[in-house]
Amino acid sequence: MRRILSIDGGGIRGIIPAVLLAELERSTGRPTRETFDFVAGTSTGAVLAAGIAAGIPAAEMARLYERRSADVFRHVPVVSTLRRIVTGSMYDTRTLHRVIREELGAEARDWRLNDAPIDLLITAKRLSDGMPWYFVRDNPANSCRAGDYALADAATASAAAPTYLPPWAIGGIGELIDGGTGVAGNPVYQACVEAFEYTDAYRPDETLVVSLGTGRLLRRERPTWIWPWLGWLLSELLRSPAEQQTELVHRHYRAAAFYRLDLELEHEIGLDAVGRIRELRALGERLAADVDWPAILDGSDERFLVTDASTLPREYCRIGPS
């Protein structure tokens, strides 16, 4: 049985899947990269995917959110707001890139995608034309266009959320932004397409797929002026594809055992809400306590299994006269 892991975007909320994976590693006694053959990530999920490939323990990655998030999201109220107005972003992507390279460690900080010991998919979007970019290892069945790019660059580009961080430039491609911007906030469908259609190593009926969310807010207050509206629009661009991707995997690859682990947020928690990191960790621990990882890994769990009842309602067409 092959296994695919997909991790959503969500900024600081990435501590939720990190805590889930720490429980996975506690229950299996081995690193995530030895449990999953393929790991996909968008934005904060891309950073986690890079860390998983590098063999960083998930418990350590959860602690990194607590230790290093304030470095990336260094918020000075007036200065950050003015910077957002003048430059379009509040923080510095160079700082994010430096943190990613430092934490990947001496062995992995200069890895190319092809150097990773597991299959990876990291999503980004090119700013100039909106073209999606999927960073994967080269193999005989795909286009062999992305494997030679640096893993740290791909993760940085994927996490460059508009209005928060400036685009990240990669030579030969151009400026890139968050892969979740209207496309793959949840990259599980893109991961399945890559695995099942562009490699020779995965078959749906012999594959387990696990998709980790970063919390979803279903009851959002109505914005009343321009800045809240901009925040609402960005949140929707990043959030809305999550349910769609789950539905697409369930429809198109029904033979795969497919699990979706996520929780509902009671209040908005921004991508840069460093001050709420303890609350987010507690939410992750609460969800982790409900997850039976051994049952998920052997396909016997039913609580988090994606079924017709758990995906989006379907539209049915009436053929002929009404």
Stockholm file with secondary structure:
# STOCKHOLM 1.0

chainA/1-322         MRRILSIDGGGIRGIIPAVLLAELERSTGRPTRETFDFVAGTSTGAVLAAGIAAGIPAAEMARLYERRSADVFRHVPVVSTLRRIVTGSMYDTRTLHRVIREELGAEARDWRLNDAPIDLLITAKRLSDGMPWYFVRDNPANSCRAGDYALADAATASAAAPTYLPPWAIGGIGELIDGGTGVAGNPVYQACVEAFEYTDAYRPDETLVVSLGTGRLLRRERPTWIWPWLGWLLSELLRSPAEQQTELVHRHYRAAAFYRLDLELEHEIGLDAVGRIRELRALGERLAADVDWPAILDGSDERFLVTDASTLPREYCRIGPS
#=GR chainA/1-322 SS CEEEEEECCCGGGGHHHHHHHHHHHHHHSSCGGGTCSEEEECTHHHHHHHHHHTTCCHHHHHHHHHHHHHHHTCCCHHHHHHHHHHHSBSSCHHHHHHHHHHHHHHHHTTCBGGGCSSEEEEEEEETTTCCEEEEECCCTTSCCCSTTSBHHHHHHHHTCCTBTSCCEEETTTEEEEETIIIIISSCHHHHHHHHHHSCSSCCGGGEEEEEECCCBCCSCCCCCSHHHHHHHHHHHHHHHHHHHHHHHHHHHCTTSEEEEECCBCSSCCCTTCGGGHHHHHHHHHHHHHHCCHHHHHTTCCCSSBCCTTTSCCCCCCCCSCC
#=GC SS_cons         CEEEEEECCCGGGGHHHHHHHHHHHHHHSSCGGGTCSEEEECTHHHHHHHHHHTTCCHHHHHHHHHHHHHHHTCCCHHHHHHHHHHHSBSSCHHHHHHHHHHHHHHHHTTCBGGGCSSEEEEEEEETTTCCEEEEECCCTTSCCCSTTSBHHHHHHHHTCCTBTSCCEEETTTEEEEETIIIIISSCHHHHHHHHHHSCSSCCGGGEEEEEECCCBCCSCCCCCSHHHHHHHHHHHHHHHHHHHHHHHHHHHCTTSEEEEECCBCSSCCCTTCGGGHHHHHHHHHHHHHHCCHHHHHTTCCCSSBCCTTTSCCCCCCCCSCC
//
